[in-house]
Amino acid sequence: MTEREKFMARLAEAREAGLVDQKFFFHPARAFKPEEIFAAMNQVEDAVKRGIRHTEWIGNGRAVAKAA
């Protein structure tokens, strides 16, 4: 299963569960291929499912994440 297919399957499940809107903002320093973007979104979803949450922001915009 491709990263895009994984993402689209998760999105379909979320819509069935009531998801109305989802936004992603990218400001990459280099061009990304669509599969790389889907992979990154899947990594975020996997982290959330494992209980990883952003707890604070550092001055340069990087987030500090830890398990909830």
C-alpha positions as CSV (number, residue, x, y, z in Angstrom):
1,M,0.0,0.0,0.0
2,T,1.4,3.4,-0.9
3,E,1.7,6.3,1.5
4,R,-1.1,8.0,-0.4
5,E,-3.4,5.0,-0.2
6,K,-2.7,4.8,3.6
7,F,-3.5,8.4,4.0
8,M,-6.7,8.3,1.9
9,A,-7.9,5.2,3.8
10,R,-7.4,7.0,7.2
11,L,-9.1,10.1,5.8
12,A,-12.1,8.0,4.7
13,E,-12.4,6.5,8.2
14,A,-12.1,10.0,9.8
15,R,-14.9,11.3,7.5
16,E,-17.1,8.4,8.4
17,A,-16.5,9.3,12.0
18,G,-17.5,12.9,11.4
19,L,-14.4,14.7,10.2
20,V,-15.6,17.8,8.4
21,D,-12.3,19.7,7.6
22,Q,-8.6,19.1,7.6
23,K,-5.9,21.5,6.7
24,F,-2.2,21.1,6.1
25,F,0.3,23.9,5.7
26,F,3.7,23.2,4.1
27,H,6.6,25.6,3.7
28,P,9.4,23.3,2.6
29,A,12.9,24.4,1.9
30,R,12.9,22.1,-1.1
31,A,10.4,20.6,-3.5
32,F,8.6,17.5,-2.2
33,K,7.1,14.7,-4.1
34,P,3.5,13.9,-3.3
35,E,4.4,10.5,-1.8
36,E,6.8,12.3,0.6
37,I,4.0,14.6,1.8
38,F,1.6,11.7,2.3
39,A,4.4,9.8,4.2
40,A,4.9,12.8,6.5
41,M,1.2,13.1,7.2
42,N,1.0,9.4,8.0
43,Q,4.0,9.7,10.4
44,V,2.1,12.5,12.2
45,E,-1.0,10.3,12.5
46,D,1.0,7.4,13.7
47,A,2.6,9.6,16.4
48,V,-0.8,10.9,17.6
49,K,-2.1,7.3,17.8
50,R,1.0,6.5,20.0
51,G,0.1,9.4,22.3
52,I,2.8,11.8,21.1
53,R,1.6,15.5,21.5
54,H,3.3,18.8,21.0
55,T,3.6,20.4,24.4
56,E,5.3,23.7,23.7
57,W,6.9,25.8,20.9
58,I,10.5,26.8,20.8
59,G,11.3,30.3,19.5
60,N,12.4,29.1,16.1
61,G,9.0,27.4,15.5
62,R,10.2,23.8,16.3
63,A,7.8,21.9,18.6
64,V,8.8,19.9,21.6
65,A,6.9,16.6,21.5
66,K,6.5,14.0,24.2
67,A,4.3,11.1,25.0
68,A,1.0,12.1,26.7
